[in-house]
Each structure stands twice: as structure tokens, then as C-alpha cells.
Amino acid sequence: LYGLDHNVQTFDKEINAIEEIDHFSRKCLVARRLLERGVRFVQIWSGCDNGFPRRNWDSHEDIERDHGPLAMGMARGSAALILDLKQRGLLDDTIILWTTEFGRMPSSQGGKGRDHNPYCFTNWLAGGGIKGGVSYGPSDDFGYKPQDRKNPTQVYDIHATILHLLGIDHTLLNVRNNGIDRRLTDVHGHVIENILA
């Protein structure tokens, strides 16, 4: 299920799919075990090495070399985790969010790499209260900027949606900072109703 049924004892020095499947799938398996035992929040990190070649998603040098194996590891581990949670009756009570802080530019950065793209990036959600098989907030044809530039989907909207699924009204969640009441979702956050089950 998790792709851990191999006999590889040592891995190549270069980034490779078998090792990334092994590393990320083990993290997903541990996450499932923690959730089974009642842990309420689990964070899994994909791509934790900032050496060279990069074994992380911040691929300025060679996006194909770096992202291919990382994506295979993430896909296998994530799919196994979702299936495993569903088979055990835990998926309906678990929110899975796969996210990043920015995307990659659709154009090259001096060759094979890609620079940061603060305008567009991908999140995906699964589990408790999320409607499966839908996409929301499309980008332009190049993946450079949101298609709807006047009303783009914001990180605030993701936060508002997750808080809603947890039963928390994001508009009431205020923190006093420097004499001002501030919301985690700022004034921009809205629950994304179209992705709710």
C-alpha cells in the first residue's frame, strides 16, 4: 500500500524515486498511526534536504530532476494515506491539506530551474467535509497568475475553510496585536463553499 515492500538497503546519492517513496511513505504511515491514537494535528514534510542536488521542492537548478522523484514519493505516500484512513473509517474525521507557501514560475530560470511564483500555487484538500474530485481557483493558461485577478483565491480563504470545517467561525477568531484586533483570515478570508461536501 505505502510502497515500502522493497529490498533496497542503500540508496543512490542522487535524488531518486525509490528513496523518495520510501521516505515520504514512512512519514505517512507514522501519521496514520498517530491519528489512530488520537493525535489531533500531524504535519508531514516533503523534501527536507537543502543540499546539492536539492532534495526539496525549491528547485532553482533542475525542476525535472528534483520534482519528478519528489512528486512520485508524495503521490504514493499521500494516496496510500488517504486509502488507509478511508479503510479504517478515519478519513471523514480527518482534514488533509497539502500546501506550500508559493509556486514555481512557468518560465525557466537560467536553464532547467524555476524561480518562485508568489501569484499561483497548488493546494489540495481531502477528507473531513471536503468534496472530492473538484478543482477551484484556476490559473491563467500559463500557470502564472490567477484567472480571476479581481477576486483570486487567497491563503486566507483556505484558512477560513479549514476553520469552518473545524467548527470555528473565522470572523470571531481575533488576536490583539499592537492595540489592534486582527483576524487570522484578515478581512479577505471567505469560506470556499464550492469545495465543501
PLY file of the C-alpha trace (Angstrom):
ply
format ascii 1.0
element vertex 197
property float x
property float y
property float z
element edge 196
property int vertex1
property int vertex2
end_header
0.00 0.00 0.00
2.67 2.51 1.02
5.37 1.22 -1.36
7.63 0.03 1.45
7.85 -3.56 0.21
11.25 -3.19 -1.46
14.57 -4.75 -0.51
16.72 -1.67 -1.06
19.16 -1.22 1.82
21.13 1.74 0.49
20.02 4.44 -1.92
21.80 6.27 -4.72
23.46 9.55 -3.80
21.41 11.35 -6.45
17.74 12.06 -5.84
15.68 9.03 -6.89
12.05 7.91 -6.84
12.52 4.75 -4.73
14.12 6.69 -1.89
11.54 9.49 -2.03
8.68 6.97 -1.99
10.32 5.27 0.99
10.91 8.49 2.95
7.54 10.13 2.36
5.52 6.92 2.70
7.11 6.15 6.07
6.06 9.62 7.25
2.51 8.98 6.01
2.38 5.61 7.78
3.54 7.21 11.04
0.91 9.94 10.55
-1.84 7.32 10.22
-0.63 5.59 13.39
-0.60 8.90 15.28
-4.13 9.72 14.09
-5.33 6.27 15.17
-4.05 7.02 18.65
-5.88 10.34 18.88
-3.22 12.88 17.92
-5.17 15.89 16.65
-2.59 17.59 14.42
0.13 15.94 12.36
2.48 17.71 9.95
4.38 15.78 7.30
7.26 17.46 5.49
8.23 16.53 1.95
11.69 17.40 0.71
13.77 18.21 3.74
17.31 18.38 2.36
18.71 21.70 1.15
21.98 20.26 -0.12
23.03 19.82 -3.72
21.46 18.44 -5.74
18.36 19.73 -3.99
16.17 17.09 -2.48
13.37 19.58 -1.94
10.72 21.49 -3.86
12.72 24.77 -4.04
14.13 23.78 -7.40
16.08 26.65 -8.90
18.60 24.41 -10.71
16.73 21.48 -12.31
12.99 21.14 -11.79
12.64 17.88 -13.74
15.42 16.13 -11.81
14.16 17.34 -8.44
10.38 17.43 -8.74
9.93 14.09 -10.53
11.13 11.85 -7.68
9.61 14.11 -5.01
6.24 14.03 -6.77
6.35 10.24 -7.06
7.11 9.93 -3.36
4.38 12.37 -2.41
1.82 10.77 -4.73
2.41 7.23 -3.50
2.51 8.15 0.19
-0.46 10.53 0.04
-2.64 8.13 -1.93
-1.80 5.33 0.49
-2.57 7.54 3.50
-5.96 8.59 2.10
-6.89 4.99 1.22
-5.63 3.70 4.59
-7.60 6.33 6.54
-10.72 5.59 4.47
-10.43 1.83 5.04
-10.10 2.40 8.79
-13.04 4.83 8.96
-10.81 7.78 9.87
-10.97 9.88 6.70
-14.32 11.53 7.46
-12.87 12.94 10.70
-9.52 13.97 9.22
-8.73 17.04 7.11
-5.72 16.59 4.85
-4.13 19.75 3.44
-1.20 19.57 1.04
0.22 23.03 0.55
3.22 25.25 0.03
4.00 28.91 0.52
4.47 29.70 -3.19
4.54 28.06 -6.59
7.13 27.90 -9.36
7.29 30.25 -12.33
6.15 28.79 -15.66
9.32 30.14 -17.31
12.86 28.88 -16.82
15.39 30.43 -14.51
18.62 30.34 -16.47
18.11 26.85 -17.85
16.32 23.99 -16.14
15.25 25.64 -12.88
12.24 27.71 -11.91
12.08 30.78 -9.68
9.42 31.43 -7.03
5.89 32.31 -8.16
4.01 34.27 -5.49
0.90 34.60 -7.69
-0.15 30.97 -8.23
0.39 27.71 -6.44
-1.43 24.48 -5.77
-3.12 23.25 -2.63
-5.18 20.13 -2.34
-7.54 19.06 0.37
-9.13 15.72 1.20
-11.12 14.13 3.96
-13.49 15.56 6.54
-16.04 17.77 4.84
-14.18 18.22 1.54
-15.94 17.43 -1.74
-13.76 15.09 -3.76
-12.94 15.41 -7.43
-13.30 19.18 -7.80
-10.87 21.95 -8.58
-11.28 25.58 -7.64
-9.48 28.83 -8.44
-7.99 28.23 -11.90
-4.83 29.93 -13.14
-4.28 31.58 -16.48
-3.15 29.44 -19.42
0.48 29.68 -18.34
0.07 28.98 -14.62
1.50 32.42 -13.90
-1.39 34.33 -12.30
-4.96 33.58 -11.19
-7.53 33.53 -13.97
-9.81 35.75 -11.86
-7.41 38.54 -10.94
-10.08 40.73 -9.31
-11.17 38.01 -6.89
-8.39 35.40 -6.61
-8.48 32.56 -4.12
-6.27 33.60 -1.20
-4.49 31.68 1.55
-6.95 33.44 3.87
-9.73 31.53 2.10
-8.00 28.20 2.74
-7.62 29.14 6.42
-11.27 30.24 6.67
-12.42 26.99 5.04
-10.37 24.77 7.36
-11.54 26.71 10.42
-15.14 26.30 9.20
-14.63 22.54 8.87
-13.29 22.50 12.44
-16.45 24.28 13.61
-14.76 27.64 14.20
-16.20 30.91 12.86
-13.09 32.58 11.45
-14.67 36.03 11.74
-14.72 35.67 15.53
-11.12 34.48 15.84
-9.29 37.68 16.78
-5.87 38.33 18.23
-4.96 41.65 19.84
-1.69 42.89 18.32
-0.24 46.39 18.82
-3.60 47.68 20.05
-5.50 46.37 17.04
-7.79 43.34 16.85
-6.62 41.22 13.92
-8.12 38.11 12.36
-6.07 35.13 11.22
-8.03 35.31 7.98
-7.72 39.13 7.76
-10.70 40.91 6.20
-10.21 38.99 2.96
-10.90 35.41 4.07
-14.06 33.64 2.94
-15.12 30.01 3.29
-14.81 28.30 -0.11
-18.31 26.81 -0.24
-17.75 25.16 -3.65
-15.30 22.61 -2.22
-17.40 21.58 0.79
-19.17 18.21 0.74
0 1
1 2
2 3
3 4
4 5
5 6
6 7
7 8
8 9
9 10
10 11
11 12
12 13
13 14
14 15
15 16
16 17
17 18
18 19
19 20
20 21
21 22
22 23
23 24
24 25
25 26
26 27
27 28
28 29
29 30
30 31
31 32
32 33
33 34
34 35
35 36
36 37
37 38
38 39
39 40
40 41
41 42
42 43
43 44
44 45
45 46
46 47
47 48
48 49
49 50
50 51
51 52
52 53
53 54
54 55
55 56
56 57
57 58
58 59
59 60
60 61
61 62
62 63
63 64
64 65
65 66
66 67
67 68
68 69
69 70
70 71
71 72
72 73
73 74
74 75
75 76
76 77
77 78
78 79
79 80
80 81
81 82
82 83
83 84
84 85
85 86
86 87
87 88
88 89
89 90
90 91
91 92
92 93
93 94
94 95
95 96
96 97
97 98
98 99
99 100
100 101
101 102
102 103
103 104
104 105
105 106
106 107
107 108
108 109
109 110
110 111
111 112
112 113
113 114
114 115
115 116
116 117
117 118
118 119
119 120
120 121
121 122
122 123
123 124
124 125
125 126
126 127
127 128
128 129
129 130
130 131
131 132
132 133
133 134
134 135
135 136
136 137
137 138
138 139
139 140
140 141
141 142
142 143
143 144
144 145
145 146
146 147
147 148
148 149
149 150
150 151
151 152
152 153
153 154
154 155
155 156
156 157
157 158
158 159
159 160
160 161
161 162
162 163
163 164
164 165
165 166
166 167
167 168
168 169
169 170
170 171
171 172
172 173
173 174
174 175
175 176
176 177
177 178
178 179
179 180
180 181
181 182
182 183
183 184
184 185
185 186
186 187
187 188
188 189
189 190
190 191
191 192
192 193
193 194
194 195
195 196
